[in-house]
């Protein structure tokens, strides 16, 4: 028997979303129609775990043992006996949490000084344009909840047209196209999102208004995740840098925001050090299958029980949650409760 079987026995019926994902109203907070997510055939290191669950509304999450303890009020021993598991037998994730074999954080690579200077010039011009003109980028950012003060402090900008540079003027090696011609450095039109270290620009990411891929990282950029807010022993991990800026605007005085840039991005050595000393990590990767997979996989395997899966209660990310009327500060404060 797995978690889905016990839910049915308790009168809780879910609807299949994918081959291994079910959704329905939460049995703990009794809200929503699909906020409670269940993976009944969840596998951990090649072993059946009995399933996992989490609620996007109240944050309840865990495995089959945790469900029985929370829902039926039984002890750990009684829960183990109910499913026929030896009391001293822990799921593979718990036995190995905090030790992901084969993974080691890498050192972040800093762009050369000439690259920083060129990137700084591009960012400065783009930022002035965004702040002084009614561009599509400014309207987009306001719609996501960012204030003019946050936009200016973050150095966000707008590039109206594609521009090209000789790569060597940015300190980059020559590259050739298939036809033998020299490849130029392309900075596409769109929203300019810089990552700043001190006063230097170390990464330029462009969000294009059209086209695929939507996001372009300018070659030579540092790949270190953006972090903003107060480093006081708690961290919120999200995917988007714009979401990190929004959360910092709303709650940067109470926790650190770390934007990976993509769901599968791994922390470098500097970010890893910050996360290791954190008392709690709210894992708020997007509320979708990819985000849940990474949260229950890599993040718990490396950082253990300090990780709390904490997706937004509405929408898939903080930007969508803001647009749905969610108080992001209260959402973060709720995640940090009882973690001292």
ZAMARGU-4260 file (C-alpha; in steps of 0.2 Angstrom, whole numbers, plus 5000, padded with zeros to 4 digits):
<rodrens>
0) 5000/5000/5000 | 5006/5018/4997 | 5000/5035/5002 | 4986/5036/4989 | 4978/5020/4997
5) 4978/5027/5014 | 4971/5043/5008 | 4956/5033/5000 | 4954/5024/5016 | 4952/5040/5025
10) 4939/5046/5013 | 4950/5058/5003 | 4949/5055/4984 | 4961/5064/4972 | 4962/5067/4954
15) 4976/5061/4943 | 4986/5075/4935 | 5000/5065/4927 | 5006/5047/4928 | 5013/5049/4945
20) 5005/5065/4952 | 4988/5067/4960 | 4979/5083/4967 | 4964/5087/4977 | 4958/5097/4992
25) 4970/5097/5007 | 4965/5085/5021 | 4974/5096/5034 | 4968/5114/5029 | 4952/5109/5019
30) 4955/5122/5006 | 4956/5123/4987 | 4952/5110/4974 | 4970/5105/4968 | 4982/5113/4981
35) 4986/5096/4989 | 4998/5086/4978 | 5003/5068/4980 | 5016/5057/4972 | 5011/5039/4977
40) 5025/5030/4968 | 5039/5042/4974 | 5056/5033/4973 | 5071/5037/4984 | 5088/5030/4979
45) 5079/5016/4970 | 5068/5012/4984 | 5049/5014/4986 | 5046/5028/4999 | 5027/5025/5000
50) 5024/5042/4993 | 5026/5060/4997 | 5014/5075/4998 | 5013/5094/5000 | 5000/5107/5001
55) 5003/5123/4992 | 4991/5132/5004 | 4996/5127/5022 | 5013/5120/5018 | 5010/5103/5026
60) 5022/5090/5018 | 5030/5073/5021 | 5030/5055/5017 | 5018/5041/5022 | 5025/5040/5040
65) 5022/5058/5042 | 5005/5057/5035 | 4999/5044/5047 | 5007/5053/5062 | 4999/5070/5057
70) 4982/5063/5051 | 4979/5049/5063 | 4989/5055/5078 | 4999/5039/5079 | 5017/5038/5086
75) 5031/5035/5074 | 5032/5016/5080 | 5013/5014/5077 | 5015/5022/5059 | 5029/5010/5055
80) 5019/4995/5061 | 5004/5000/5051 | 5014/5000/5035 | 5024/4985/5040 | 5041/4994/5041
85) 5054/4990/5054 | 5055/5004/5067 | 5073/5007/5064 | 5071/5007/5045 | 5072/5024/5038
90) 5068/5029/5020 | 5084/5031/5010 | 5082/5050/5009 | 5083/5052/5028 | 5097/5040/5030
95) 5107/5050/5017 | 5101/5067/5019 | 5115/5080/5019 | 5126/5068/5009 | 5123/5068/4991
100) 5137/5057/4983 | 5147/5064/4969 | 5141/5082/4971 | 5153/5096/4976 | 5150/5115/4975
105) 5162/5124/4962 | 5170/5141/4964 | 5161/5155/4955 | 5171/5162/4940 | 5172/5181/4940
110) 5172/5190/4923 | 5188/5200/4919 | 5189/5218/4923 | 5187/5223/4904 | 5171/5213/4904
115) 5164/5221/4920 | 5168/5239/4912 | 5159/5235/4896 | 5144/5227/4905 | 5143/5242/4917
120) 5142/5254/4902 | 5128/5244/4894 | 5118/5242/4911 | 5120/5261/4915 | 5113/5266/4898
125) 5099/5253/4900 | 5095/5258/4917 | 5094/5277/4913 | 5082/5273/4899 | 5071/5262/4910
130) 5069/5275/4923 | 5066/5290/4911 | 5055/5282/4898 | 5039/5273/4898 | 5046/5257/4891
135) 5038/5240/4889 | 5050/5234/4902 | 5044/5247/4915 | 5026/5242/4913 | 5031/5224/4914
140) 5040/5226/4931 | 5026/5237/4939 | 5014/5223/4934 | 5025/5211/4944 | 5024/5222/4959
145) 5041/5230/4958 | 5042/5248/4964 | 5052/5262/4955 | 5063/5262/4971 | 5067/5243/4969
150) 5069/5244/4950 | 5082/5258/4952 | 5091/5250/4967 | 5093/5234/4957 | 5099/5242/4942
155) 5086/5235/4930 | 5086/5242/4913 | 5079/5242/4895 | 5088/5238/4879 | 5076/5243/4864
160) 5086/5234/4850 | 5098/5220/4847 | 5116/5226/4849 | 5133/5218/4844 | 5151/5220/4850
165) 5167/5212/4845 | 5171/5199/4858 | 5189/5204/4861 | 5183/5221/4867 | 5174/5212/4881
170) 5190/5201/4885 | 5182/5186/4877 | 5191/5173/4866 | 5187/5173/4847 | 5174/5161/4841
175) 5169/5157/4823 | 5152/5153/4815 | 5150/5137/4804 | 5154/5148/4789 | 5171/5153/4796
180) 5166/5171/4800 | 5170/5179/4817 | 5155/5177/4830 | 5150/5194/4838 | 5144/5196/4856
185) 5125/5198/4855 | 5115/5208/4868 | 5097/5206/4863 | 5083/5218/4865 | 5073/5217/4881
190) 5074/5219/4900 | 5091/5220/4907 | 5093/5211/4923 | 5111/5213/4931 | 5119/5204/4945
195) 5130/5216/4955 | 5144/5212/4966 | 5149/5227/4976 | 5148/5240/4962 | 5153/5229/4948
200) 5142/5221/4936 | 5146/5202/4935 | 5131/5195/4925 | 5119/5202/4912 | 5103/5192/4909
205) 5091/5198/4896 | 5073/5194/4896 | 5067/5195/4879 | 5049/5201/4875 | 5048/5188/4861
210) 5057/5173/4855 | 5064/5157/4862 | 5074/5156/4873 | 5065/5170/4883 | 5081/5173/4894
215) 5098/5175/4887 | 5114/5177/4898 | 5127/5187/4890 | 5143/5177/4887 | 5157/5179/4900
220) 5144/5182/4914 | 5147/5175/4931 | 5135/5160/4935 | 5134/5163/4953 | 5116/5164/4960
225) 5109/5181/4964 | 5107/5184/4983 | 5098/5199/4991 | 5091/5203/5008 | 5097/5200/5026
230) 5108/5185/5029 | 5102/5181/5047 | 5101/5162/5047 | 5086/5160/5035 | 5085/5159/5016
235) 5072/5158/5003 | 5077/5149/4987 | 5068/5154/4971 | 5071/5152/4953 | 5069/5170/4946
240) 5080/5185/4949 | 5065/5196/4947 | 5055/5186/4960 | 5070/5188/4972 | 5070/5206/4970
245) 5051/5207/4973 | 5053/5196/4989 | 5067/5207/4995 | 5056/5222/4992 | 5043/5214/5003
250) 5053/5205/5016 | 5071/5208/5013 | 5073/5214/5031 | 5069/5197/5038 | 5078/5184/5027
255) 5090/5181/5013 | 5083/5178/4995 | 5093/5167/4983 | 5088/5166/4965 | 5096/5151/4956
260) 5091/5157/4938 | 5084/5140/4934 | 5076/5125/4943 | 5091/5114/4941 | 5104/5126/4945
265) 5116/5121/4959 | 5124/5132/4972 | 5142/5137/4970 | 5154/5137/4985 | 5149/5154/4991
270) 5131/5151/4991 | 5133/5134/4998 | 5143/5141/5013 | 5128/5153/5016 | 5116/5139/5015
275) 5126/5127/5026 | 5125/5140/5040 | 5107/5144/5038 | 5095/5137/5051 | 5081/5135/5039
280) 5079/5135/5020 | 5062/5139/5013 | 5063/5130/4996 | 5051/5140/4985 | 5055/5133/4968
285) 5041/5135/4956 | 5025/5126/4961 | 5026/5113/4947 | 5033/5095/4945 | 5050/5101/4941
290) 5051/5112/4956 | 5044/5098/4968 | 5056/5085/4960 | 5071/5096/4964 | 5065/5101/4981
295) 5063/5083/4987 | 5078/5077/4978 | 5094/5088/4978 | 5089/5100/4991 | 5085/5088/5005
300) 5099/5076/5000 | 5112/5090/5002 | 5104/5102/5016 | 5094/5089/5026 | 5080/5093/5038
305) 5083/5112/5038 | 5074/5112/5020 | 5056/5116/5021 | 5046/5114/5004 | 5037/5131/5004
310) 5029/5134/4987 | 5018/5149/4985 | 4999/5146/4989 | 4993/5153/4972 | 5001/5153/4955
315) 5018/5145/4952 | 5030/5158/4958 | 5030/5174/4969 | 5027/5185/4954 | 5010/5176/4950
320) 5006/5175/4969 | 5008/5194/4970 | 4996/5196/4955 | 4984/5184/4964 | 4984/5196/4979
325) 4995/5185/4991 | 5004/5195/5005 | 5021/5188/5001 | 5028/5195/5018 | 5015/5185/5028
330) 5019/5170/5017 | 5037/5170/5021 | 5034/5174/5040 | 5022/5159/5040 | 5036/5148/5033
335) 5048/5154/5046 | 5037/5151/5061 | 5043/5139/5074 | 5060/5137/5067 | 5071/5145/5080
</rodrens>
